[in-house]
Amino acid sequence: MVACYIESSFPALLHFAYKYADSPEQAVLANANAGGENVARGSLLGALMGAAHGSTGFDAWNGWMRDELLRGKEIEQEIDQLVKHII
């Protein structure tokens, strides 16, 4: 993420977070489709939307993505353990 500077794309991050506040998947998809310096913006947007909605806000994760991702269930368990330590 060295070449993706967040300073110039932070306003776009706020736009996507506000416009797609009810749909984390749509926010991440819109960010990716916008192009430009979307890597840093997408990582922060995903973290922000994930903090607001949890994994249940990402329907794809709760369906095909978790089931078909290599070691998806193990990743989900690690995330759950991390969250338990934080709260």
MIFIPA-568979 format. One record per residue: x, y, z of N, C-alpha, C in turn; residue number from 0; residue in one letter. Coordinates in Angstrom, 3 decimals. Layout:
<pts>
n_xx:X n_yy:Y n_zz:Z ca_xx:X ca_yy:Y ca_zz:Z c_xx:X c_yy:Y c_zz:Z num:NUM residuo:a .
...
</pts>
This chain:
<pts>
n_xx:0.818 n_yy:-1.199 n_zz:0.000 ca_xx:0.000 ca_yy:0.000 ca_zz:0.000 c_xx:0.857 c_yy:1.255 c_zz:0.000 num:0 residuo:m .
n_xx:2.095 n_yy:1.142 n_zz:-0.333 ca_xx:2.986 ca_yy:2.282 ca_zz:-0.298 c_xx:2.569 c_yy:3.376 c_zz:-1.270 num:1 residuo:v .
n_xx:2.099 n_yy:3.013 n_zz:-2.455 ca_xx:1.782 ca_yy:4.015 ca_zz:-3.467 c_xx:0.379 c_yy:4.592 c_zz:-3.328 num:2 residuo:a .
n_xx:-0.444 n_yy:4.033 n_zz:-2.464 ca_xx:-1.828 ca_yy:4.512 ca_zz:-2.329 c_xx:-1.923 c_yy:5.451 c_zz:-1.139 num:3 residuo:c .
n_xx:-1.901 n_yy:6.720 n_zz:-1.402 ca_xx:-1.905 ca_yy:7.714 ca_zz:-0.331 c_xx:-3.333 c_yy:8.038 c_zz:0.067 num:4 residuo:y .
n_xx:-3.617 n_yy:7.906 n_zz:1.336 ca_xx:-4.983 ca_yy:8.071 ca_zz:1.816 c_xx:-5.396 c_yy:9.546 c_zz:1.900 num:5 residuo:i .
n_xx:-4.447 n_yy:10.439 n_zz:2.037 ca_xx:-4.801 ca_yy:11.854 ca_zz:2.196 c_xx:-5.688 c_yy:12.359 c_zz:1.064 num:6 residuo:e .
n_xx:-5.336 n_yy:12.023 n_zz:-0.144 ca_xx:-6.096 ca_yy:12.531 ca_zz:-1.291 c_xx:-7.394 c_yy:11.772 c_zz:-1.525 num:7 residuo:s .
n_xx:-7.495 n_yy:10.560 n_zz:-1.014 ca_xx:-8.711 ca_yy:9.783 ca_zz:-1.260 c_xx:-9.606 c_yy:9.662 c_zz:-0.027 num:8 residuo:s .
n_xx:-9.237 n_yy:10.336 n_zz:1.058 ca_xx:-10.052 ca_yy:10.280 ca_zz:2.275 c_xx:-11.457 c_yy:10.828 c_zz:2.058 num:9 residuo:f .
n_xx:-11.634 n_yy:11.934 n_zz:1.312 ca_xx:-13.005 ca_yy:12.401 ca_zz:1.060 c_xx:-13.856 c_yy:11.347 c_zz:0.342 num:10 residuo:p .
n_xx:-13.266 n_yy:10.608 n_zz:-0.569 ca_xx:-14.011 ca_yy:9.548 ca_zz:-1.255 c_xx:-14.375 c_yy:8.434 c_zz:-0.279 num:11 residuo:a .
n_xx:-13.473 n_yy:8.108 n_zz:0.640 ca_xx:-13.761 ca_yy:7.106 ca_zz:1.660 c_xx:-14.990 c_yy:7.528 c_zz:2.470 num:12 residuo:l .
n_xx:-15.038 n_yy:8.780 n_zz:2.880 ca_xx:-16.188 ca_yy:9.276 ca_zz:3.641 c_xx:-17.468 c_yy:9.211 c_zz:2.811 num:13 residuo:l .
n_xx:-17.345 n_yy:9.522 n_zz:1.528 ca_xx:-18.503 ca_yy:9.453 ca_zz:0.627 c_xx:-19.060 c_yy:8.030 c_zz:0.569 num:14 residuo:h .
n_xx:-18.188 n_yy:7.042 n_zz:0.341 ca_xx:-18.648 ca_yy:5.656 ca_zz:0.252 c_xx:-19.225 c_yy:5.177 c_zz:1.583 num:15 residuo:f .
n_xx:-18.591 n_yy:5.546 n_zz:2.682 ca_xx:-19.081 ca_yy:5.132 ca_zz:3.999 c_xx:-20.468 c_yy:5.706 c_zz:4.273 num:16 residuo:a .
n_xx:-20.686 n_yy:6.941 n_zz:3.856 ca_xx:-21.992 ca_yy:7.573 ca_zz:4.083 c_xx:-23.056 c_yy:7.041 c_zz:3.113 num:17 residuo:y .
n_xx:-22.709 n_yy:7.009 n_zz:1.836 ca_xx:-23.686 ca_yy:6.612 ca_zz:0.819 c_xx:-24.126 c_yy:5.161 c_zz:0.989 num:18 residuo:k .
n_xx:-23.203 n_yy:4.301 n_zz:1.364 ca_xx:-23.500 ca_yy:2.876 ca_zz:1.491 c_xx:-23.451 c_yy:2.419 c_zz:2.952 num:19 residuo:y .
n_xx:-23.860 n_yy:3.281 n_zz:3.857 ca_xx:-23.784 ca_yy:2.982 ca_zz:5.293 c_xx:-24.536 c_yy:1.714 c_zz:5.667 num:20 residuo:a .
n_xx:-25.590 n_yy:1.398 n_zz:4.945 ca_xx:-26.391 ca_yy:0.214 ca_zz:5.256 c_xx:-25.932 c_yy:-1.043 c_zz:4.524 num:21 residuo:d .
n_xx:-24.950 n_yy:-0.915 n_zz:3.648 ca_xx:-24.518 ca_yy:-2.070 ca_zz:2.856 c_xx:-22.992 c_yy:-2.103 c_zz:2.730 num:22 residuo:s .
n_xx:-22.319 n_yy:-2.770 n_zz:3.659 ca_xx:-20.861 ca_yy:-2.841 ca_zz:3.584 c_xx:-20.356 c_yy:-3.417 c_zz:2.268 num:23 residuo:p .
n_xx:-21.037 n_yy:-4.433 n_zz:1.754 ca_xx:-20.596 ca_yy:-5.029 ca_zz:0.487 c_xx:-20.670 c_yy:-4.028 c_zz:-0.657 num:24 residuo:e .
n_xx:-21.746 n_yy:-3.252 n_zz:-0.709 ca_xx:-21.880 ca_yy:-2.249 ca_zz:-1.768 c_xx:-20.823 c_yy:-1.154 c_zz:-1.619 num:25 residuo:q .
n_xx:-20.484 n_yy:-0.809 n_zz:-0.394 ca_xx:-19.453 ca_yy:0.208 ca_zz:-0.158 c_xx:-18.107 c_yy:-0.261 c_zz:-0.695 num:26 residuo:a .
n_xx:-17.732 n_yy:-1.496 n_zz:-0.365 ca_xx:-16.450 ca_yy:-2.043 ca_zz:-0.816 c_xx:-16.439 c_yy:-2.211 c_zz:-2.334 num:27 residuo:v .
n_xx:-17.551 n_yy:-2.680 n_zz:-2.889 ca_xx:-17.649 ca_yy:-2.846 ca_zz:-4.340 c_xx:-17.557 c_yy:-1.500 c_zz:-5.062 num:28 residuo:l .
n_xx:-18.269 n_yy:-0.498 n_zz:-4.563 ca_xx:-18.225 ca_yy:0.832 ca_zz:-5.186 c_xx:-16.812 c_yy:1.401 c_zz:-5.129 num:29 residuo:a .
n_xx:-16.118 n_yy:1.184 n_zz:-4.025 ca_xx:-14.744 ca_yy:1.648 ca_zz:-3.901 c_xx:-13.849 c_yy:0.982 c_zz:-4.937 num:30 residuo:n .
n_xx:-13.987 n_yy:-0.326 n_zz:-5.090 ca_xx:-13.157 ca_yy:-1.045 ca_zz:-6.058 c_xx:-13.451 c_yy:-0.582 c_zz:-7.481 num:31 residuo:a .
n_xx:-14.723 n_yy:-0.376 n_zz:-7.775 ca_xx:-15.110 ca_yy:0.053 ca_zz:-9.117 c_xx:-14.713 c_yy:1.493 c_zz:-9.414 num:32 residuo:n .
n_xx:-14.493 n_yy:2.285 n_zz:-8.378 ca_xx:-14.103 ca_yy:3.684 ca_zz:-8.583 c_xx:-12.685 c_yy:3.794 c_zz:-9.118 num:33 residuo:a .
n_xx:-11.872 n_yy:2.774 n_zz:-8.862 ca_xx:-10.505 ca_yy:2.798 ca_zz:-9.352 c_xx:-9.656 c_yy:3.807 c_zz:-8.609 num:34 residuo:g .
n_xx:-8.644 n_yy:4.296 n_zz:-9.272 ca_xx:-7.748 ca_yy:5.249 ca_zz:-8.623 c_xx:-6.969 c_yy:4.580 c_zz:-7.508 num:35 residuo:g .
n_xx:-6.712 n_yy:5.312 n_zz:-6.482 ca_xx:-5.954 ca_yy:4.797 ca_zz:-5.343 c_xx:-6.907 c_yy:4.097 c_zz:-4.378 num:36 residuo:e .
n_xx:-7.441 n_yy:2.961 n_zz:-4.817 ca_xx:-8.497 ca_yy:2.322 ca_zz:-4.041 c_xx:-7.997 c_yy:1.297 c_zz:-3.032 num:37 residuo:n .
n_xx:-6.734 n_yy:0.972 n_zz:-3.017 ca_xx:-6.243 ca_yy:-0.061 ca_zz:-2.112 c_xx:-6.259 c_yy:0.421 c_zz:-0.664 num:38 residuo:v .
n_xx:-5.601 n_yy:1.509 n_zz:-0.377 ca_xx:-5.588 ca_yy:2.041 ca_zz:0.989 c_xx:-6.994 c_yy:2.459 c_zz:1.395 num:39 residuo:a .
n_xx:-7.696 n_yy:3.103 n_zz:0.489 ca_xx:-9.071 ca_yy:3.532 ca_zz:0.766 c_xx:-9.948 c_yy:2.320 c_zz:1.068 num:40 residuo:r .
n_xx:-9.787 n_yy:1.248 n_zz:0.299 ca_xx:-10.583 ca_yy:0.043 ca_zz:0.502 c_xx:-10.272 c_yy:-0.654 c_zz:1.806 num:41 residuo:g .
n_xx:-9.012 n_yy:-0.684 n_zz:2.189 ca_xx:-8.669 ca_yy:-1.349 ca_zz:3.452 c_xx:-9.249 c_yy:-0.587 c_zz:4.631 num:42 residuo:s .
n_xx:-9.196 n_yy:0.723 n_zz:4.585 ca_xx:-9.784 ca_yy:1.523 ca_zz:5.666 c_xx:-11.307 c_yy:1.465 c_zz:5.633 num:43 residuo:l .
n_xx:-11.867 n_yy:1.496 n_zz:4.452 ca_xx:-13.324 ca_yy:1.418 ca_zz:4.322 c_xx:-13.831 c_yy:0.069 c_zz:4.826 num:44 residuo:l .
n_xx:-13.148 n_yy:-0.999 n_zz:4.475 ca_xx:-13.526 ca_yy:-2.322 ca_zz:4.952 c_xx:-13.441 c_yy:-2.429 c_zz:6.465 num:45 residuo:g .
n_xx:-12.392 n_yy:-1.855 n_zz:7.038 ca_xx:-12.250 ca_yy:-1.871 ca_zz:8.497 c_xx:-13.356 c_yy:-1.059 c_zz:9.160 num:46 residuo:a .
n_xx:-13.663 n_yy:0.091 n_zz:8.592 ca_xx:-14.718 ca_yy:0.943 ca_zz:9.136 c_xx:-16.077 c_yy:0.258 c_zz:9.048 num:47 residuo:l .
n_xx:-16.390 n_yy:-0.295 n_zz:7.888 ca_xx:-17.677 ca_yy:-0.968 ca_zz:7.714 c_xx:-17.749 c_yy:-2.231 c_zz:8.565 num:48 residuo:m .
n_xx:-16.642 n_yy:-2.942 n_zz:8.693 ca_xx:-16.604 ca_yy:-4.126 ca_zz:9.529 c_xx:-16.809 c_yy:-3.791 c_zz:10.997 num:49 residuo:g .
n_xx:-16.221 n_yy:-2.679 n_zz:11.445 ca_xx:-16.410 ca_yy:-2.260 ca_zz:12.831 c_xx:-17.860 c_yy:-1.872 c_zz:13.087 num:50 residuo:a .
n_xx:-18.490 n_yy:-1.279 n_zz:12.099 ca_xx:-19.876 ca_yy:-0.828 ca_zz:12.259 c_xx:-20.876 c_yy:-1.977 c_zz:12.153 num:51 residuo:a .
n_xx:-20.598 n_yy:-2.963 n_zz:11.306 ca_xx:-21.581 ca_yy:-4.012 ca_zz:11.013 c_xx:-21.185 c_yy:-5.400 c_zz:11.490 num:52 residuo:h .
n_xx:-19.919 n_yy:-5.625 n_zz:11.758 ca_xx:-19.473 ca_yy:-6.975 ca_zz:12.091 c_xx:-19.504 c_yy:-7.861 c_zz:10.864 num:53 residuo:g .
n_xx:-19.138 n_yy:-9.116 n_zz:11.029 ca_xx:-19.099 ca_yy:-10.010 ca_zz:9.864 c_xx:-20.490 c_yy:-10.298 c_zz:9.328 num:54 residuo:s .
n_xx:-21.521 n_yy:-10.119 n_zz:10.149 ca_xx:-22.881 ca_yy:-10.368 ca_zz:9.672 c_xx:-23.323 c_yy:-9.338 c_zz:8.644 num:55 residuo:t .
n_xx:-22.640 n_yy:-8.213 n_zz:8.570 ca_xx:-22.979 ca_yy:-7.198 ca_zz:7.586 c_xx:-22.506 c_yy:-7.529 c_zz:6.189 num:56 residuo:g .
n_xx:-21.647 n_yy:-8.511 n_zz:6.079 ca_xx:-21.114 ca_yy:-8.914 ca_zz:4.785 c_xx:-21.758 c_yy:-10.227 c_zz:4.374 num:57 residuo:f .
n_xx:-22.862 n_yy:-10.140 n_zz:3.639 ca_xx:-23.611 ca_yy:-11.338 ca_zz:3.258 c_xx:-22.756 c_yy:-12.347 c_zz:2.496 num:58 residuo:d .
n_xx:-21.886 n_yy:-11.865 n_zz:1.630 ca_xx:-21.054 ca_yy:-12.788 ca_zz:0.859 c_xx:-20.144 c_yy:-13.589 c_zz:1.781 num:59 residuo:a .
n_xx:-19.643 n_yy:-12.961 n_zz:2.846 ca_xx:-18.778 ca_yy:-13.691 ca_zz:3.769 c_xx:-19.562 c_yy:-14.795 c_zz:4.461 num:60 residuo:w .
n_xx:-20.803 n_yy:-14.536 n_zz:4.776 ca_xx:-21.616 ca_yy:-15.523 ca_zz:5.465 c_xx:-22.150 c_yy:-16.598 c_zz:4.534 num:61 residuo:n .
n_xx:-21.848 n_yy:-16.520 n_zz:3.266 ca_xx:-22.314 ca_yy:-17.510 ca_zz:2.298 c_xx:-21.153 c_yy:-18.129 c_zz:1.561 num:62 residuo:g .
n_xx:-21.104 n_yy:-17.867 n_zz:0.281 ca_xx:-20.144 ca_yy:-18.534 ca_zz:-0.596 c_xx:-18.694 c_yy:-18.222 c_zz:-0.248 num:63 residuo:w .
n_xx:-18.404 n_yy:-16.994 n_zz:0.179 ca_xx:-17.007 ca_yy:-16.620 ca_zz:0.376 c_xx:-16.382 c_yy:-17.423 c_zz:1.521 num:64 residuo:m .
n_xx:-17.072 n_yy:-17.524 n_zz:2.634 ca_xx:-16.538 ca_yy:-18.284 ca_zz:3.759 c_xx:-16.426 c_yy:-19.758 c_zz:3.406 num:65 residuo:r .
n_xx:-17.407 n_yy:-20.280 n_zz:2.704 ca_xx:-17.439 ca_yy:-21.704 ca_zz:2.399 c_xx:-16.427 c_yy:-22.107 c_zz:1.330 num:66 residuo:d .
n_xx:-16.160 n_yy:-21.225 n_zz:0.376 ca_xx:-15.279 ca_yy:-21.581 ca_zz:-0.729 c_xx:-13.866 c_yy:-21.034 c_zz:-0.583 num:67 residuo:e .
n_xx:-13.663 n_yy:-20.114 n_zz:0.328 ca_xx:-12.328 ca_yy:-19.577 ca_zz:0.557 c_xx:-11.468 c_yy:-20.649 c_zz:1.216 num:68 residuo:l .
n_xx:-10.265 n_yy:-20.821 n_zz:0.723 ca_xx:-9.357 ca_yy:-21.787 ca_zz:1.303 c_xx:-9.149 c_yy:-21.453 c_zz:2.776 num:69 residuo:l .
n_xx:-9.477 n_yy:-22.374 n_zz:3.647 ca_xx:-9.353 ca_yy:-22.225 ca_zz:5.097 c_xx:-10.250 c_yy:-21.101 c_zz:5.637 num:70 residuo:r .
n_xx:-11.376 n_yy:-20.858 n_zz:4.971 ca_xx:-12.292 ca_yy:-19.790 ca_zz:5.374 c_xx:-12.831 c_yy:-19.950 c_zz:6.780 num:71 residuo:g .
n_xx:-13.159 n_yy:-21.173 n_zz:7.150 ca_xx:-13.695 ca_yy:-21.409 ca_zz:8.498 c_xx:-12.630 c_yy:-21.175 c_zz:9.558 num:72 residuo:k .
n_xx:-11.385 n_yy:-21.532 n_zz:9.258 ca_xx:-10.286 ca_yy:-21.280 ca_zz:10.192 c_xx:-10.060 c_yy:-19.775 c_zz:10.350 num:73 residuo:e .
n_xx:-10.151 n_yy:-19.046 n_zz:9.257 ca_xx:-9.998 ca_yy:-17.593 ca_zz:9.308 c_xx:-11.093 c_yy:-16.992 c_zz:10.173 num:74 residuo:i .
n_xx:-12.319 n_yy:-17.469 n_zz:9.997 ca_xx:-13.440 ca_yy:-16.962 ca_zz:10.784 c_xx:-13.232 c_yy:-17.245 c_zz:12.274 num:75 residuo:e .
n_xx:-12.717 n_yy:-18.416 n_zz:12.613 ca_xx:-12.456 ca_yy:-18.740 ca_zz:14.015 c_xx:-11.389 c_yy:-17.825 c_zz:14.603 num:76 residuo:q .
n_xx:-10.358 n_yy:-17.537 n_zz:13.827 ca_xx:-9.308 ca_yy:-16.635 ca_zz:14.301 c_xx:-9.863 c_yy:-15.231 c_zz:14.528 num:77 residuo:e .
n_xx:-10.721 n_yy:-14.779 n_zz:13.635 ca_xx:-11.344 ca_yy:-13.458 ca_zz:13.793 c_xx:-12.187 c_yy:-13.434 c_zz:15.059 num:78 residuo:i .
n_xx:-12.973 n_yy:-14.487 n_zz:15.277 ca_xx:-13.807 ca_yy:-14.557 ca_zz:16.480 c_xx:-12.962 c_yy:-14.532 c_zz:17.744 num:79 residuo:d .
n_xx:-11.841 n_yy:-15.259 n_zz:17.755 ca_xx:-10.952 ca_yy:-15.263 ca_zz:18.914 c_xx:-10.357 c_yy:-13.877 c_zz:19.155 num:80 residuo:q .
n_xx:-9.973 n_yy:-13.198 n_zz:18.074 ca_xx:-9.414 ca_yy:-11.855 ca_zz:18.204 c_xx:-10.438 c_yy:-10.899 c_zz:18.792 num:81 residuo:l .
n_xx:-11.662 n_yy:-10.972 n_zz:18.295 ca_xx:-12.720 ca_yy:-10.089 ca_zz:18.790 c_xx:-12.983 c_yy:-10.346 c_zz:20.264 num:82 residuo:v .
n_xx:-12.979 n_yy:-11.601 n_zz:20.696 ca_xx:-13.201 ca_yy:-11.927 ca_zz:22.105 c_xx:-12.124 c_yy:-11.314 c_zz:22.997 num:83 residuo:k .
n_xx:-10.881 n_yy:-11.274 n_zz:22.503 ca_xx:-9.791 ca_yy:-10.693 ca_zz:23.286 c_xx:-9.900 c_yy:-9.170 c_zz:23.363 num:84 residuo:h .
n_xx:-10.477 n_yy:-8.582 n_zz:22.353 ca_xx:-10.581 ca_yy:-7.122 ca_zz:22.306 c_xx:-11.703 c_yy:-6.615 c_zz:23.193 num:85 residuo:i .
n_xx:-12.808 n_yy:-7.348 n_zz:23.199 ca_xx:-13.983 ca_yy:-6.858 ca_zz:23.957 c_xx:-13.898 c_yy:-7.210 c_zz:25.388 num:86 residuo:i .
</pts>
